[in-house]
């Protein structure tokens, strides 16, 4: 219990209404360490009752004088005090007791607040990734192809029109059919913009013109196409786009099936300057084997010494046991001239 150190002894007079009675008595009130003592006002000062200070309840409003108290909420016993010093002392003691009591509601509020903060913090890190993964998992192939085509249209504005001759386009279609089974997918040759190769949603593969013009073996171009397909498996191009575009774009895609044009513009620009991550060798070798394409020509195109691509060179003829012609000589010549010489 708090000690009122500024007083040697604190007493006051008051009117006490005993339990079950209707007549108030004049009494002497004194504060102790843990109790409020009510005594006879006569000379003998006999103690009539003791109230526990933690249990005392004020009946009248704070600031109202005289103040009326009771020893417990369910008691009919009352005490009326008009001494402001005693009222102030009881008020201070009751406030101190209230501060010292445990407050389960406050604790629950604190726990709830901390829990909510934890959920919000978790949401800040987890929710965007979860929404992106959800969007990526449910977007149908047709929508992927539309998004890829929209990106390609924006890249064309930056890099110029793709290479397109009649015979070259026919050769590109044959290369696509050879390496990308099914009705989807597209291989596009650009004169600039893309450093070597890149991939877009919808299995759209971009190749720099040097990939088809600077080498004598169509297996080199095939290798760059296969490498981009493996990259797309390692990191979904739609997921890459949404992670760059942010949470709002994921929500827009989930609700409308579209991505804001400004986000597509920004991503198209970043694709042209993006440093491509290395292609994991094991899945790349597996892709060459599945497509039945020699891996050594592509490996030497990446590193003429062969030192950094030795697994690809060694796999050719060992892990890649069966190969087929990528393009006929005539188609390869046509593809090499797709940019018009």
N, C-alpha and C positions, 0 to 999 in steps of 0.2 A: 504494500500500500504506500502511496506517496506520503511524504511528511510535509506539513505546512510549517516550514522552519521559521517563518516570520512571526509566528505566534507562540508564546509560552503555553498558553491555554486558551482554547476557543470555546466560549459558551454563549448561549443566547436563550431568550425566552421564546415560548411558542404555545400553541394550542393543540392539545392531543386528543383525538377521538379514539377511545379504545374499541377493540373488536366487539361488535354486538351491542354497543351503547349508542345513545343519541346525544349525550351531553358532553361537550368539549371541556377539557381541563387545562388549566394553566400549568405549564411544566418548564423545567430547565433542560436545555439540549446541550450536549457536549460531544465533541468529535474525538474519537480515539484512533488507534492504529488501523483497526479494521471494522469498527462499529460506531454507530451513532447511538449515544446513551440518552434515554429519556428518564428524567428524575423528578421526584416531588419538588414542588417549588417552595415547600415549607422549609423550616430550619434544618430538619434532619436530612434532607436531600436524598431520601431513599430512592434507589434506582427502580423504576417501574418496568422498563423493558429495554432491550437492546436490538437495534436494527443492523443487519449486515449491510455495510456500505455497498458492496457489489450488487446487492439485490434491490436497493432503493430505486423507486421509480417516481419521477416527477409527474404530477397530474396536470398542473397548470402549465401554460406556455412559458418558454424561456423569456425572461425579461418582465414577466408579470409579477407584481408584488401585492399582497403576500403570496408566497409560493406554497403550494400544497404537495405533500409527498405521501406515499404509501410504501410499506415494507416489501410488497410483492404485487404483481399484477392482479392476482385473484383475491387480494385482501381488502376488507372493508375498513381496516384501521387506517387512520390518517393523521398527518402532522402538518400544522400550518405555521409558517415562519414569516415574519416581516422584517427580520434583521438582515440587511443587505450584505453585511460582512459574512454572516453564516451561510446565506444563500449562495454567495459567490464561492465560498470554500467548498460547499457541497457540489456545486456545479463543476469546479475544477477537479475535484476528486472523481466525480462520475465520468468526466471526459477522459481522465487519465486511465480509469478502469476500462473504459470502452476501447481506448487505443491498445491496451494490453491484452484484451480478449482476442482469441483466434477469430478470424472472419472467413468462414468456409466459402461464403459467396464471393468474397474478394479473391480467395485462392482459386476457386473454380474459374472466376473471370480471368485471373492471371494465366491459369493453365490453358483456358480456351484461347486467350490471346496469343500465347506462345504457340499453341497448336495451329491456330489460324496463320500465324506468321510463317511457321514451318511449312504449312501447306502451300502458302503463296510463294515461298522461296522455292519449294520443290516444283511448283507449277511453272515458275519462271524458267527453270532449267529443263524440266521434264515435259511440260505441256507442248511447247513448240515442236520438239522432236517427235512427240507422240502424234500430233496432228499431221505433221509432214509424212510420217510413216503411214498413217491412215489414208491420207490423200494419195500417196504413191501406190498403195496396195489396191485401191478401188477404182482408180482412173482406168477406163477401158482403152484398148489399143487404138481405137479410132480417135479418141481425144488426145492420146499421146502423139499420134501422127499429126493432128491438127496443130498442136503446140510446137512440134518440131518444124512443121512447115512455116508457122508464123515466125519462129526464130530464124529460119533460113531466109525468109523474105527480108528480114532486118539485116542479116549479114550481107545479103546481096547489095543493099544500099551502101554498105561500108566497103565492101571488097570489089564491087563491080559484078556484072552479070557472069554467071557460070559459063564455063566452056561448053559449047554445044554445036557440034556439026552432025550432019545426018548419020554418017557412018560411025563417028565417034560415039554418039548417043546410043546407037545400036550395040556397039561393043560394051559400053557401060552397063546396059541392061543385061547383057550376057554375063558380065563379071558379077553383077548383083545376083543373078539367078544361080550362078555357080557357088557363091559364098554365103548368101543370105536366103536360105530356103523360105518358101511361103510367098504370099502375095504382098507382104509389107516390105518396107525398107527402100533405101535409095542411096546411090553413090553419086556424089557431086564433085566435079573437079573445078577448082577456083584458080584464077590467075594470081591472086594476092589475098592478103587477109589472114589466112590460116598458114602458120609456119610450115607445118608438115601435114598433120592430120588432126581431125577432131570428130566428135560424135554428138548428135542431137537426139532428143526423144523421138521415138518412132523408127529407130534403127536407120537414121539418116547419117551417112558417113561422108565427111568432107575431106578431100585430098588436095594438097597443093599440086599445081601442074608439074612440078619437078618430079613428083613421085612416078608419073607415067612417062615423062619425057627424058629423064636422065639415066634410065636403066634399060638394059636390053632384055631383061627377063620379066615377064608378067607376074612371076611369083613374088617379086618385090612389092608391086602394088597390092597383090593379094595379101601379103604379109601385113601391110599397114592397115588394110581393111580389117583383117582378123584381130590385130592388136587393139583397134578401136572397139570392136565388139566385146573383147575381153574387158577392156576398161569400163564399158557400159555395164557389164555384169558385176564388176567390182564396186562401182559406184553408179547407181542409177542416174542417168542424166536429168530425169525429172526431179529426183530428190536433190541433186546438185543445184538445180534452178530454184527450187523452193527454199532451200537453206540460204541461198543468197538473197532471195526476194523477201523472206521473212514470214512471220506468222499470219499477217493479214492476207497475203497472197494465197497461203494454204487454205484459209477459211473461204476466200473467194472461189478458189478452185472447187472446194467441197460443196459450196452452195450454188454456184452458177455454172461450173464447168469451164470457167475461163480464168486467165491470169491477166492482171492489169497491164495494158500496153506499155506503160512506162517501165514496168519491171522487165518485160521482154526486151525492151530497148537496152536497158542497162546490162542485162545478162548477155545479150548478143555482143556488146562491146567488150565485156570481160572475157568472153570465149576467144576472141581474136588475140588477146594478149596473155592468156592463161598458160602457165608452164605445165605441161602434161606430166602427170606422175608416171614413174616407171611401171611397165607392165610386168606383173608377176610371171616368172618363167614357166612354172608348172602348168597353170591353166592355159598359157599361150601355146606351149608345146602340145597340150591336149587339143587345142583348137586347130592347130595345123594338122594333127593326126586325123581329127574328125573330118576336116575339109579335104583331106588327102592332098595337101600342098607342101612342097619342099620348103623347109624353114631356113636353109643355109643362105639362099640368095638375099632374103630379107635381113638375116643376121649380118652379112657382109655390107649391106647397104647402110646399116646402122653404125658399124665399126669395121672399116676395111681391114684392120689388123686381126679382127676376130677375138681379140683378148677379152673384151667385156661381154661378149655374146657367145662364149664357148659352149654353154649348154644347148643353145639353139643349133649350133653347128653339129655338135656330137649327136643330137637327137635325130638329125636327118638321116634316114636309112636305118636307124636303130629303133627308136621309139615311134618314128613315123615310117612305118614299113611299106605302106601302099600309097602311091601318089597318082594323081590324074592331071591331065593337061588343064591349065587354068583357062587359057584362050588359044585359039588357033593363031597362026602367024598373021593371017590377014586381019583378024579382029584386033590383035595386039598392035599392028601397024596403024589401024584405024583409031584405036584408043590413044596412041601416042600423038596423033594429029588432031585430037578433039578440041584443042585450043586454037586450031587454025595455023599451025606451023610456028 
